[in-house]
């Protein structure tokens, strides 16, 4: 019984770590480099 609980906690911890790394990676990508992923560029906003 204790083995099952330990394994379940380990699985949940692994999933939490995985999503934390994924979130931080997306935040890093959003802050770095060009904003090629944006829908509108700054030039388009200035022309309007």
Secondary structure, 3 states (H helix, E strand, C coil): CHHHHHHHHHHHHHHHHHHHHHHHHHHHHHHCCCCCCCCCCHHHHHHC
